[in-house]
Amino acid sequence: MSEWGDARFGRRLLQRTYQPGRMRAVTLAPGPPRAAHVDPDMPRAVLRWDGQCWKLVAVVADLAAAQELMRPTKPGPEPW
C-alpha cells in the first residue's frame, strides 16, 4: 500500500473502533493496565470517547458499579 493508503486505512480503523459515546473503565491501580477481572474490587475511572480524546465521566468504587454506569439496565417487557 502507498503511504496515503496506510494513513487512510488507519484513520478509518480508528473511526470504526472509537465512535463518539463509546465508554470504557480503567482500573485506578499502580502498574500497567490489566484485564477487568483481575482486580474487581479496585476503584475505576469511567471514560467516554468524544471523537478526539477520552473524557472522565465518573470515578466509581468497583467493577460492578462501572459496568452499571456504562450499560444501565433498560426496562423491557415483563416476564411471563
KOLFIBA-197666 format. One record per atom (N, C-alpha, C, O): atom name; residue number from 1; z, x, y. Coordinates in Angstrom, 2 decimals. Atoms other than C-alpha are relative to their C-alpha. Example, Ala and Ser with C-alpha at 12.3 -4.5 7.8 and 13.67 -1.06 7.14 Angstrom:
N	1	0.00	0.89	-1.19
CA	1	7.80	12.30	-4.50
C	1	0.00	0.90	1.20
O	1	0.66	1.94	1.18
N	2	-0.06	-0.82	-1.19
CA	2	7.14	13.67	-1.06
C	2	0.73	-0.77	1.09
O	2	0.90	-0.26	2.20
This chain:
N	1	0.00	0.84	-1.19
CA	1	0.00	0.00	0.00
C	1	0.00	0.87	1.24
O	1	0.50	2.00	1.23
N	2	0.00	-0.74	-1.25
CA	2	-0.55	1.09	3.52
C	2	1.37	-0.08	0.67
O	2	2.23	-0.86	0.26
N	3	-1.26	0.01	-0.75
CA	3	2.25	1.80	5.95
C	3	0.25	-1.38	0.60
O	3	1.38	-1.88	0.58
N	4	-0.12	1.32	-0.60
CA	4	1.56	-1.52	7.67
C	4	0.39	-1.04	-1.05
O	4	1.20	-1.92	-0.78
N	5	-0.29	0.94	1.08
CA	5	1.66	-3.40	4.35
C	5	1.44	0.11	-0.48
O	5	2.07	-0.91	-0.76
N	6	-1.39	-0.19	0.42
CA	6	5.02	-1.90	3.35
C	6	0.97	-0.61	0.99
O	6	1.93	-1.27	0.60
N	7	-0.87	0.54	-1.04
CA	7	6.61	-2.85	6.66
C	7	-0.04	-1.53	-0.04
O	7	0.99	-2.19	0.10
N	8	0.15	1.45	0.03
CA	8	5.24	-6.38	6.41
C	8	0.70	-0.58	-1.23
O	8	1.36	-1.61	-1.14
N	9	-0.66	0.45	1.22
CA	9	6.45	-6.75	2.81
C	9	1.53	0.02	0.17
O	9	2.20	-0.94	-0.21
N	10	-1.44	-0.10	-0.22
CA	10	9.96	-5.56	3.78
C	10	0.51	-1.07	0.93
O	10	1.58	-1.64	0.69
N	11	-0.39	1.03	-0.96
CA	11	10.13	-7.95	6.71
C	11	0.01	-1.37	-0.67
O	11	0.93	-2.17	-0.46
N	12	0.07	1.29	0.70
CA	12	9.04	-10.89	4.52
C	12	1.14	-0.14	-1.01
O	12	1.71	-1.21	-1.17
N	13	-1.10	0.03	0.96
CA	13	11.60	-9.96	1.87
C	13	1.31	-0.32	0.69
O	13	2.09	-1.14	0.19
N	14	-1.22	0.28	-0.75
CA	14	14.40	-9.95	4.45
C	14	0.03	-1.44	0.50
O	14	1.08	-2.07	0.48
N	15	0.05	1.37	-0.49
CA	15	13.25	-13.28	5.87
C	15	0.31	-0.99	-1.12
O	15	0.98	-2.00	-0.89
N	16	-0.28	0.89	1.12
CA	16	13.37	-14.88	2.43
C	16	1.43	0.13	-0.48
O	16	2.07	-0.87	-0.82
N	17	-1.33	-0.25	0.54
CA	17	16.64	-13.28	1.38
C	17	1.09	-0.45	0.96
O	17	2.04	-1.12	0.56
N	18	-1.04	0.31	-1.00
CA	18	18.64	-13.66	4.59
C	18	-0.51	-1.04	0.97
O	18	-0.99	-0.72	2.05
N	19	0.39	1.10	-0.87
CA	19	17.85	-17.05	6.03
C	19	1.18	-0.36	0.89
O	19	2.32	-0.30	0.43
N	20	-1.11	0.38	-0.88
CA	20	19.90	-18.17	9.04
C	20	0.86	-1.09	-0.64
O	20	0.35	-2.04	-1.22
N	21	-0.94	0.95	0.56
CA	21	23.00	-20.05	7.97
C	21	0.58	0.46	-1.33
O	21	1.57	-0.10	-1.79
N	22	-0.51	-0.50	1.27
CA	22	23.50	-18.08	4.74
C	22	1.38	0.61	0.22
O	22	1.62	1.27	1.23
N	23	-1.37	-0.50	-0.14
CA	23	27.16	-17.20	4.16
C	23	0.36	0.92	-1.16
O	23	-0.20	0.82	-2.25
N	24	-0.54	-0.86	1.05
CA	24	29.00	-14.51	2.22
C	24	1.45	0.31	0.32
O	24	1.88	0.22	1.47
N	25	-1.40	-0.37	-0.16
CA	25	32.61	-13.47	1.67
C	25	0.17	1.46	-0.37
O	25	-0.33	1.90	-1.41
N	26	-0.21	-1.43	0.21
CA	26	33.68	-9.84	1.93
C	26	1.50	0.23	-0.16
O	26	2.30	-0.25	0.64
N	27	-1.41	-0.30	0.25
CA	27	36.96	-8.58	0.47
C	27	0.53	0.94	1.07
O	27	-0.11	1.94	1.40
N	28	-0.64	-0.87	-1.00
CA	28	39.29	-7.08	3.07
C	28	0.97	0.93	-0.71
O	28	2.18	0.78	-0.61
N	29	-0.79	-0.98	0.74
CA	29	40.50	-4.20	0.92
C	29	-0.58	1.38	0.27
O	29	-1.77	1.51	0.55
N	30	0.54	-1.36	-0.19
CA	30	40.22	-0.44	1.31
C	30	-0.95	0.37	-1.13
O	30	-0.82	-0.13	-2.25
N	31	0.94	-0.47	1.01
CA	31	37.39	1.26	-0.53
C	31	-1.34	-0.71	0.11
O	31	-1.57	-1.51	1.02
N	32	1.34	0.58	-0.03
CA	32	33.82	0.28	-1.32
C	32	0.03	-1.49	-0.35
O	32	0.98	-1.95	-0.99
N	33	0.06	1.41	0.37
CA	33	32.76	-3.38	-1.64
C	33	-0.07	-0.16	-1.52
O	33	-0.71	0.64	-2.21
N	34	-0.02	0.25	1.44
CA	34	33.36	-4.82	-5.11
C	34	-0.41	-1.44	-0.28
O	34	-0.57	-2.25	0.64
N	35	0.34	1.37	0.41
CA	35	32.44	-7.92	-7.05
C	35	1.15	-0.94	0.34
O	35	2.30	-0.51	0.42
N	36	-0.99	0.98	-0.43
CA	36	34.28	-11.09	-6.08
C	36	1.13	-0.18	-1.00
O	36	2.28	-0.40	-0.61
N	37	-1.01	0.27	1.01
CA	37	36.12	-11.45	-9.38
C	37	1.01	1.13	-0.18
O	37	2.02	0.95	-0.86
N	38	-0.89	-1.15	0.21
CA	38	37.78	-8.01	-9.18
C	38	1.36	-0.22	0.65
O	38	2.38	0.04	0.02
N	39	-1.25	0.26	-0.72
CA	39	40.44	-8.95	-6.59
C	39	0.00	-1.42	0.55
O	39	-0.17	-1.60	1.75
N	40	0.10	1.37	-0.49
CA	40	40.53	-12.76	-6.39
C	40	1.11	-0.40	0.98
O	40	0.95	-1.37	1.72
N	41	-1.12	0.37	-0.87
CA	41	43.88	-12.80	-4.53
C	41	-0.01	0.74	1.33
O	41	0.87	0.50	2.17
N	42	0.08	-0.75	-1.26
CA	42	42.84	-10.43	-1.72
C	42	-0.59	-0.88	1.10
O	42	-1.39	-1.77	0.82
N	43	0.59	0.75	-1.10
CA	43	42.05	-11.83	1.75
C	43	-1.50	0.29	0.14
O	43	-1.97	1.36	-0.23
N	44	1.45	-0.12	-0.15
CA	44	38.37	-12.38	2.58
C	44	-0.41	-0.30	1.44
O	44	0.22	-1.10	2.13
N	45	0.66	0.34	-1.26
CA	45	36.23	-12.36	5.70
C	45	-1.25	-0.78	-0.37
O	45	-2.08	-0.29	-1.14
N	46	1.18	0.83	0.26
CA	46	33.65	-15.16	5.61
C	46	-0.98	0.25	1.14
O	46	-0.64	0.07	2.31
N	47	1.03	-0.37	-0.97
CA	47	30.43	-14.13	7.37
C	47	-1.20	-0.93	-0.12
O	47	-1.52	-1.40	-1.21
N	48	1.21	0.82	-0.01
CA	48	27.35	-16.14	8.39
C	48	-1.13	0.80	0.64
O	48	-0.94	1.43	1.68
N	49	1.19	-0.70	-0.51
CA	49	23.85	-14.67	8.91
C	49	-0.65	-0.89	1.04
O	49	-0.97	-2.04	0.76
N	50	0.61	0.80	-1.08
CA	50	22.37	-15.82	12.24
C	50	-1.47	0.36	0.24
O	50	-2.07	-0.11	1.20
N	51	1.39	-0.41	-0.14
CA	51	18.95	-14.24	11.76
C	51	-0.12	1.42	0.53
O	51	-1.17	2.05	0.38
N	52	0.00	-1.36	-0.54
CA	52	19.88	-10.95	13.44
C	52	1.12	0.85	-0.59
O	52	0.91	2.02	-0.90
N	53	-1.15	-0.75	0.52
CA	53	23.34	-9.93	12.18
C	53	0.99	-0.97	-0.65
O	53	0.88	-2.18	-0.50
N	54	-1.06	0.79	0.61
CA	54	26.35	-11.13	10.19
C	54	1.09	-0.25	1.04
O	54	1.56	0.69	1.68
N	55	-1.05	0.37	-0.95
CA	55	28.90	-13.01	12.36
C	55	1.21	-0.52	-0.76
O	55	1.07	-1.24	-1.75
N	56	-1.24	0.43	0.63
CA	56	32.53	-13.58	11.43
C	56	0.22	-1.48	0.24
O	56	0.17	-1.94	1.38
N	57	-0.29	1.43	-0.09
CA	57	33.30	-17.24	10.70
C	57	1.51	-0.22	-0.08
O	57	2.09	-0.92	0.74
N	58	-1.44	0.18	0.20
CA	58	36.87	-17.02	9.41
C	58	0.53	1.09	-0.92
O	58	-0.22	1.75	-1.64
N	59	-0.69	-0.86	0.95
CA	59	39.40	-14.88	7.59
C	59	0.90	-0.93	-0.81
O	59	1.71	-1.67	-0.26
N	60	-0.73	0.91	0.88
CA	60	40.88	-16.68	4.57
C	60	0.87	0.79	-0.97
O	60	0.72	2.00	-1.12
N	61	-1.02	-0.65	0.83
CA	61	43.68	-15.95	2.12
C	61	-0.51	0.57	-1.32
O	61	-0.04	1.62	-1.75
N	62	0.44	-0.46	1.32
CA	62	41.77	-15.58	-1.16
C	62	-1.41	-0.50	-0.31
O	62	-2.05	-1.14	0.52
N	63	1.36	0.35	0.41
CA	63	38.53	-16.11	-3.09
C	63	-0.20	-1.51	-0.06
O	63	-1.25	-2.00	0.35
N	64	0.13	1.46	0.11
CA	64	39.17	-19.82	-3.75
C	64	-0.19	-0.64	1.38
O	64	-1.01	-1.54	1.54
N	65	0.12	0.54	-1.36
CA	65	39.61	-20.54	-0.03
C	65	-1.36	0.37	0.60
O	65	-1.95	-0.43	1.32
N	66	1.32	-0.42	-0.50
CA	66	36.44	-18.56	0.78
C	66	-1.10	-0.85	-0.61
O	66	-2.02	-1.26	0.09
N	67	1.02	0.82	0.66
CA	67	34.41	-20.49	-1.80
C	67	0.03	-1.43	0.53
O	67	-1.03	-2.04	0.68
N	68	-0.10	1.36	-0.55
CA	68	35.71	-23.81	-0.45
C	68	-0.61	-0.08	1.40
O	68	-1.24	-1.07	1.75
N	69	0.57	-0.03	-1.35
CA	69	34.72	-22.82	3.08
C	69	-1.52	0.15	-0.04
O	69	-2.23	-0.47	0.75
N	70	1.43	-0.23	0.08
CA	70	31.26	-21.62	2.03
C	70	-0.74	-1.15	-0.67
O	70	-1.87	-1.45	-0.29
N	71	0.63	1.09	0.74
CA	71	30.50	-24.50	-0.36
C	71	0.96	-1.18	-0.08
O	71	1.59	-1.40	-1.12
N	72	-0.93	1.13	0.05
CA	72	32.52	-27.59	0.60
C	72	-0.48	-1.06	-0.99
O	72	-1.67	-1.23	-1.23
N	73	0.36	1.05	0.96
CA	73	32.65	-30.39	-1.92
C	73	-0.60	-1.17	0.76
O	73	-0.05	-1.63	1.77
N	74	0.70	1.09	-0.66
CA	74	30.22	-33.12	-0.98
C	74	0.34	-1.31	-0.70
O	74	0.41	-1.35	-1.93
N	75	-0.28	1.27	0.67
CA	75	31.06	-36.76	-1.57
C	75	-1.24	-0.49	-0.76
O	75	-2.36	-0.38	-0.27
N	76	1.09	0.49	0.83
CA	76	28.96	-38.25	-4.31
C	76	0.34	-1.35	-0.57
O	76	1.33	-1.96	-0.17
N	77	-0.29	1.28	0.60
CA	77	28.80	-41.35	-6.40
C	77	1.27	0.07	-0.83
O	77	1.62	1.12	-1.37
N	78	-1.22	0.04	0.79
CA	78	31.99	-42.44	-8.10
C	78	-0.34	0.09	-1.48
O	78	-1.37	-0.42	-1.92
N	79	0.27	-0.09	1.44
CA	79	32.26	-41.61	-11.80
C	79	0.09	-1.38	-0.64
O	79	0.75	-2.27	-0.10
N	80	0.01	1.29	0.68
CA	80	31.71	-44.47	-14.23
C	80	1.32	-0.34	-0.55
O	80	1.49	-1.40	-1.16
